[in-house]
Amino acid sequence: MTTPMRIRIELALLAAVSLAACGRSEATAYIGATLWDGSGGPPVPNTVIVVEDGNIRAIGAAGAVTIPRGASEMYLNGKWVIPGLVDAHIHLERWTLPRFVAYGVTSVRELGGSLDDVLAMREDVELGSVLGPRLFTSGAMLDAPPATWPDAIEVPSTHEARQAIDRLTLLGATQAKVYAKIDEPLLAAILDEATTLQLPIAGHLGKVDAVTAARLGITSIEHLTGLIEAMAAYPDRYFRAHDDFFAGWNLTERAWTTFDSASIARTAAALVQYGTTVVPTLVLHEAWSRLTDQDYIGGLDLSAVPDSIRVAWNVPDLVRRARLTNSDFQAFRRSRPYQDRFVRLYHRAGGKIAAGTDAPNQLLAPGASLHDELTLLVRAGLSPEEALLAATRDAAQLFHADSIGVLKPGAVADFIVLNANPLADIRNSRDIDLVVLRGTLYSPSVILERN
């Protein structure tokens, strides 16, 4: 960032603080950028975005927008503006909050963690005591006993499954997540209760196939889970394998190569008819196939991950606990093109795709890994624009938020200023100059310097 731009940012921030102290707000006009608004329409050159009280007051071509008298003006000639990105699958840790923002991720969909910790972080972000993205929270995931993870809510019966949904709704969860040991009767009860309460349900499936889960009304399918079971003529051995998390995960990761394009296409078409969103987290599958690949690890942007976190990741211990061998990694890498093929065929058939990462699990840096996911979605067959829609408008639809993921009058003022055109090359989504979150301007480099 150039020194003049840094000075302008600091002055803008000082002015905002001074005005807030006086009990009044001032509009800011961002002038001259090419705008891609996330609606699916074409980019618009030379635009004006007027921001006031954390929302977009007016937006459009320069000649069609009136700049309010007294508004601050920031010129963005030669820049691109896109909506703030949405990571549709993360696990929340306090250290990740500012780092998401530094990489242009202004909203996240949290899918499983300590309920008390998640609620405390959500409150801190909402009060402004901590810089972080907008949090759409699940809290503890639902699993059948014995639960895979210690912070999950165990639901041994359909009655207790319904009670768990009631409790999460009362605590203000945006959605709930079911985990790998939930079987069809439990899932049916959960989805019935959630439908009554209008609570979306995300599924990391194991003992229910994806098409059955979609038929029952699940909102989203995470990590491509349940698809192998849906394609298999006899899925029982896969269902049984999920009694042990790593056994089930590794078996299904290897199994993709046993299904041909016709089987994958049939399953994609069956799933599309139910309107289910798929959150493929291709970056997770890629990382899982390359846990011991030092060339791959060396190419990741882990610069914002604290050293203590990298040590805590303890990848060698994960490899040991998951009982992985070199032949496993080779098999996982052979599966990757098949996973990409499903994403491509599902999207072409009209299926909904949302971009998510599973950050901050091993090798999945908060913020940076979402840009990796965009690159992988393009490699799978989406256009750069379609990949961006998966990380903006389409991801926001998972929590029924029509003022997030798009830039329009009345929407929240969450957007990114880029130095280059992301529609020409998706890698340009990483070239972030400025981030606007809740109407406040931030420099990514300053965020990372202070956190």
N, C-alpha and C positions, 0 to 999 in steps of 0.2 A: 504494500500500500504506500502511495506517495505521501510525503510529509504534508503538502497542502490539503489532501483529502483527510488525513488524520486530524489536522487542525480543524477542518470544517466539522468533522464528526464530533470532536470534543466540544466545540462551541455549540453545536446543536444540542448535545446532551446537557450542557450547562444551562442553556436557555430553557430547555424543557423542565429541568429541576427548579429553576427560578420561578417559572410561571406556575408550576404546581404549588410552590410555597405560597404564592399569592392567591391561590384558590381559583385560578382560571387556566384554560388550556388554549393552545394556539394551533392552528392548522399548519400542516407542512405539505408543500407541493413537490413531488418528485417529477422532474421534467426531462423529456427528451429520449427516454429509453424505448426500445422495442419491447412490446408487451405480449407475452403468451399467458393468457388469463386462466388456463386450465379448464375451459368450457368445452374444448374440442374444436373451437374455431381457429381461423388463421391468425398468425401473429400480426400485431398492429404497430407500425413504426411511429416514432415521434409522439409519444403519449404523455399525458399528465395524470398523476395519481394524487388525489387530495386526501390526506389522512387527518382525522381529528378524533380525539377521545378514544383512540384505539381501534377505530373502524375506518373503512373507506367511505369517504363522503361523496366523492365523484371520481370517475375514471373513464378514460377514453382518449381519442385522438386529440392532439393539442388544440385544434380549432373548435372542438366541441365541448371543452371543459373550461369553466370559469374559475380562475384562481381567486380565492377569497382575499379581500383587502387585509393586509397585515400578515398574510401567511409567510412562513419561512419557505425559501425556495432552495432545492438541491438539484443541480443539473447532472443528468446521467447520460449525456450524449455518448453514443457508441456502446452503451451497456444494454443488457437484456434483463427484464424483470419477469420472474415466474412465481407462482404461489409457493409458500413455504411447504417443504416436503413433509409427508406423513409416513412414519415407519409403523406398519400395521401389525408388527409382532416383535415386541421387546420384553425384557424382564428388567424391572427397575432397580437400580442401585443409585445411591445418592451421588456418587462421584460422576455418574454418567450425565446428569441433568444439564450442566452448562455445555458439555461437549456435544450433545445433540444439537444444541442451538448453533454452536460454532460451525457445524457442517450443514446448516440450513434446514435442519429437521425441527420444525416448529410445533408438530403434534406427534404424539406417540400413542399406540394402543398397547397397553401393558397387559400381559397374558400369563400371570402367575407369579406369586411371591408372597412374602409374609404380609398378611392383611393389615396388621397394625402399622408396619413400616411403610407400606404403600399409601395408606390413608394419611399418615403424617407427612410424607413427601408431597402428596397432592395438596394438602392444606398449606404447606410452606410455599409452594409455587403459586398457588392462588392468592396468597397474601402478599406476594412479592418479596419475601425474605430470602428466597433462593431463586437464582436464574434457572429457568428450565422451560421445556416445551409444554404445550397444553397436554394434560394427562387424561387419557380415557382408560379407566382402571378396571381390572377384574378382581385383583386381590388373590386370595388363595384359590387354586384350581380344585375341581371336584374329581375324586378318584375313588375306586372301590378298594376296600382293604385287602391286603396291606398296601397302603398308598406308596407309590414310587418315591415320592419326595416328602420330607418331614413336615413341610409347611402346607401341605394339601389338606383339604377337608375330606375326610373319609365318609362315604355314603353307602353303607351296607345294605340299605333297603330303599325301595321306591319312596316310601314315606319320608325317610331322612333326606333323600335326594330333593324332594319338593321343599322340605324345610330349609335346606341349604340355599336354594334359589331365593326363597322368601327373605332369608337373612341377608344375602348379598344385595338384594334389591333395597332393603331398608337402610343398608349402610351406604347406598349411593353408588353401587357398582354400575359402570357403563355397559358392561357385558360380563358374562361368565365364561369360563373355559372348562371343558371336560377333558379328562386325560385317558391314557391308553387302556386302563383296566375297566373302564365303564362299558358294560355290555348293553345289548339292545333294550331289555326291559328298563334298566336304569336310565338309558338315554331317552327313551320314550316318555318316561315320567318327567325328567328334567325339561324336555322340550315342551311338553304340555303345560307345565307350570310356568315356564318362561314365556310362552306365547300369551298366556293370560296376563302376565305382568309386563309384556312388551320388552322383555330383556333379550338382547341378541346373545346367541351361544356360539362360541368358537370351539372347534374340536381337533384335538390331537388324538386321532383315532387309533385303536388297536384291536378291540374285540367287536367292532362294528365296521362293516365295509362302507365306503364313501357314498355309494349310491343309496344304500339303505338310510344312512344318516341324512342325506339330502332329502329323501322322500319323507322322513319324519319331521323335517323342518329346520335342520341345523343352518345357521347363518353362514358360517365359513368353515373350510377345511384347511388345516394348517400343515405345512411341511410335506404336502402330497401324501399324507397318511390315509390309510383306508383304500387307496387306489389299487394296490397289489391285491388286496383281499377282494375287491370288486371285480378285478379281471380274472382271478383264479376260478377255475371250475370247481375246485374243492378247497375252500379257504380255511378249513378247520385247523390245519397245522400252523397257519399264520396266526390265527386267533390264540391258539395255545401258547405259541412262542412269546406272546406279550405278557405272560405271567412274569417273565423276567424282562426288564426294560431293554437292556442292551441286546439280549438274544432276539427279541422281536424287532427292534430297530435294524440291527445288522442283517437279519434274514431278509427283511423287505428291501433294504438298500441293495442287496445282492440280486434280488429276484427280478429287477426290471428287465434284464437282458433275456429273460425267458418268455417275454410276450412280444408278439409282432405288432406292426403298425396298425393292422386291422383291429386287434384287441384293444389297443390304446385308443383308437378312434371311436370304437363302439362305447367304451366307458366314458370318454369325453362327451359324446353326444347324449348318453343317458343322464349324465350329471347336469348338462346345460339346461335341460328342460325344467329343473327345479329352481333355477335362479340362484344357485349357491355360489358364493365367492370362494375362489381358491387363493390362498396365500402360500405360494410355493417355497419361499425362502431358499432359492437356488444357492445363495451364498453359503447357507448352512451345509447343504449337500456337497458343495465344492470343498468347503473347509474340512468336512468329515472325511472326504476322500484323500485329503492331502495333509493330515495332521503331522506327518513326519517328513514332508517335502520341504526342505529348507529353502529351495529356490522360490517356491510358492510363498512361504512365510516371509521371506525377504522382500517380496514385491508388494506386501500389504502395507497400507498406511496405518501403522500402529503408533504414530508419533504422539497422539494425544492420550494414549493409554499409560497410566502411571506404572512405574517399574514394579511397585508392590502388587499391582493387579496382574501384570504379566507373570510374576512369580506364582501368584495364587492360582492362575490358570493351570499350571502344572500339567502340561500336555502329556509328558511321559506317564504320569500317574493315570490320566484319563485313558490312554492307550492300554495300560495294564488292566484297569477296572473293566474296560469294555472288551477285553480279551481279543484285541485286534492283532492281526499278523500282516505281513507284506502281501500275502495273497488276498486278504480282505481288501486292502487299499486298492489293489489292482482291479478287483471286482467292482468296487465302488466307482472307480473312475470309468470303467466300461459302462456302468449304468447311467452316467451323467447324460449322454446324448439321448437316451430313452426318456429321461425325465424332461429334458428340453422339448422333446417331440410332443409329450403330453401337453405341456404348457402351450406350445404353438398350435396344436390341433384344438385344444379347448378354447383358446382365444379366437381362432378363426371360426369356430362354430358358434360364437356369440357368448361364450362363457366370460364371467367377470374375474379379472385378475387384480389382486392388490399386492403391493410391494411390501415385504417385511423381511426381517433379518435374523431374529433370535438373539440379537445383541443383549448383553455383553458376554455371552458364553465364549468359550475358547476360540481365539483368532477372529472374533467378530467385534470389531471396535465400534462403539456407539457413534452414529453419524457416518463415519467413513464407510462402514459396511453397507449402508443403504445405497451409496453411489456404486459400490461393487455390484449390488443386486440389480441396479438399473442396467449396468453393462451386461450382466448375464441374461437379463430379460431380452435385451436387444440381440445377443448372441443366439438366444432360443428362437428368435423369429419375429419379435415385436419391433415396430419402428421406434426410433427415439421418442416420438410424440406419444405413442401408445404406452411406452414404458413410463414416461413422465405422468401420464394420466393415472397409471397404476399406483403412483406414489403421491398423487394429489387428489383429484376429484373422486376417483374410484375407491381409494382407500378411505376417504372421509365418509363415503356412503355407508361404510360398515357401522358407523355410530350415528347415522342419520343426521349428519351435520352439513347442512347445505350452505353454511357461511364459512366453511373451512375447505381448503383445497381448490378454491376458485377465487378469482379476484373480480369483484363487481360491487356496485354501490350497496352499502349496508353490510357487506362481508367484513370479517375481522381483518385487520391490517397486519397480516402475516405474509411476508414475501421475501424473496431473495433477489439481490442484484448480482448478475453474472457478468463476467468480462467478455464472454463469447457465446455464440449461438448453440444452445444444447440440442436443437432440432437437427442441426447439421452433423453434430458429433455428440453422442450422449456423454462422453467424457468431459465435455465442457460444463456439465452440471457441478463438477468439483471446483471450477474456477470461480470461487465466490468472492465478491468484493465486499458486500455489505449484507446484513440480515436485519429485517424489520420484524419484530415480534411484539404483538399487542400494541402496535403503533410506535414502539421505541426502536431507535436505530442502534445497531451494534456492529462493531468490527470483529470479525472472527479471530484475528490475531490478538486483539486485546483480551477477548474472552479467554483464550488459551493461556495467555501470559499470566492472567490473574487466577487461573484455576489449575 
